[in-house]
Amino acid sequence: LAFERWKEIFGSDEVVSIALPFEDAHTAEALDLQRRIAERLSELPEVAEIDALVTVDDIVGTDDALDVQALVPPDPADWSAAALARVRERVDANPLWTGSLISRDRRTVALQVRLEEPDEATSERGALLAEIERIVAEEGPGQTYFLAGHPFMKTEIARTMQRDLGVFLPATVALMAVLVYVSVGSVA
């Protein structure tokens, strides 16, 4: 009940985090990789929203208004040295992005992929996570990445349990047969 109330207030916990380490996360290459991954992931029907440096809006106060614009210009052709310097300046000015979309040392970025609430009867997160990993690997061949989040952990735990049961269940049955044989001199 408390968890359901929490979800009503804060929304779903179905978020997969993709961390991408770079020497400098503010380079055009790093931003372009994020952009390509975000574009492809947003096409998946199970993906509700993606928060990343390349998808968030920057809100800047002017004398008499608030100006809302993309933090990173959507077209890489607009990523001049001055535009990239502005991105770095705006990221440094917004503490909400540090620790969630970019690391404190500015060397790792995260894409926070919010998934649609799963239909428990038909949900197959393993296939979706495999597709996410495939997209990241295709867009950044050789790029190191890390996955985290509730859907990832649930899928990994289930996969690990299934693998372990395949090993430990037969081993347990064999050990029990040996113990029965040793204690009574016969398996049957």
N, C-alpha and C positions, 0 to 999 in steps of 0.2 A: 504494500500500500504506500509506504513512504517513497519507494523508488518510482512508482507511477505518478505520485504527486510531484516529485522532483522533475520528471520528464515533462509534465504539464507546464511547469514554470520555466524550465531551462531548455526544453527540447530534447531531441533524441541524443543518446550517447553513441549512436552508430557513426563514428568518425574514424577514418583511417588516416593516419599521419604518414606522410612520405618525407623523409629527411634526405637531403642531397648535399653532401659536403663539397666545398670548392676551396681553392686558395683564396679567392675573393668572390663573395656572393653577389657583389654589385656589378660584375662585368656584364657586357652585352651577351656573352656566351651563356653565362649562368641564368640570366633573365630569359633568354630565348629558349633554353631547355625547359624552364618552368612553364613558359607560355605554351610550348608545343605539347607538353604533358597535360597541362590543364585543359587545353582545347580538346584533346582526344578523350580525356576522362569525362569531360562534360557531355560528350555524346552518348555515354553509357546510360541506359534508362534507369539504372539503380542509383545513379549519382544525383543528389539534390542540389548540391552547392559545393564550390571549391573556394577556399580562402588561401591566397598566396600573395606574395608581393605583386605579382602580375595581374591579379584579379581584384584587389581591394581598391576602394575609393579613398582619396585623400581629401579631407575637409579642411579648408584654409579660410580663416577669418580675414575679411577685408574691413575697410572703414565702416561699412554699413550693411554688410551681407556675409553670408557663408558661401564660399565657392567650393563645389563638389566636383572633383575630377579624378580620373584614374591616376593612381600613384605612378604607375609605369605607363607611358603612352602605348596604346594597343598595337600600333604599327612599328615594327623594329626599324623601319626606315627613319623614324623620328628619334632614334636613340643616339643622339649626338653626345659628345663628351659633356656638354653643358646639361643635357637632359639627364644623363646618368649621375652627374654631380648633384643635380636637384633631387633625384631619387634618394641618394645617399643622405643628403641633408634632411629630407622629410622623414626618412626612416629613423634617423638619429633624434628627430624632434618628437617622435610618437612612441612613448614607452609601451603602448599596447602591442606593437608589432614585435618588439624585442622579447624573445623567450617563447613566442608562439609562431611567428612566421620567419624569424631570422634569429640566429644565435647571438649571444652577447659579443662574441669575437668576430661577428660578421663573416664567418666562413661556412656556415651551414644554413640552408633555407628549408622551410617545411611547406608542404602543400597539405592543408587540412581538408580532407575529402569527406563531406557529410553525405551519408547514404540515406536513401529513402528508408522509412521504417519497414523492416522485413515482414513478409507474410510468413508466419511461423510454419504453416503447412507446406509451403512450396519454396521457402528460402534456401538457397544454396550459395552461401557466402564463399565457400571454397573456390568455386568457379569464378566468381567476381574478383576475388583477390588474386587469383592466377591471371586474370585478364589485366588487372591493374599492374601487376609485376611485369607482364609481357609488354605492355605499353611503355612503362618506364625503361625497360631494357632496350626496346626498339628505338626510342627517342634519344637515349643516351648510351650508345654502345660503350661498354667498358666503364661507365660512370658508376661509382659506388652509390648505393642507396640503402635506406633502412625503412622498414615498415613497423608501425606500432598502432595501438588503438584497440578498443574493445572488440570489434569484429575480427581483427587479425588474431588477437589472443584467443578468442573462442575457437576459431578455426584451427589454430596451431595446437591447442590443447586437445581438441577432438582428433586431429590427425595423429598426434603423439600417442594418445590413449589407444587408438586403433592399432597402431604399429606395435605398441608394447603388449597389447592383448595377444597379438599374433605370435609373440615370442614367449611371454610369461605363462599364458594359459596352457600350451602344450608342455612347457617345462614343469609347471605345477602338477599336471596330471601324471607326467612321467615320475616325478619325485614321489608323489603319493603312491604310485604303483610299487616303486622300490621300497618305500617304507612299509607298505602292506606285506610285501613279499618277505622282507627282513623280519617283521614281527610275527607272521603266521606261517612262513615257509611256503606260501603259494599266493598267486595273484587272484585266483578264483575261489 
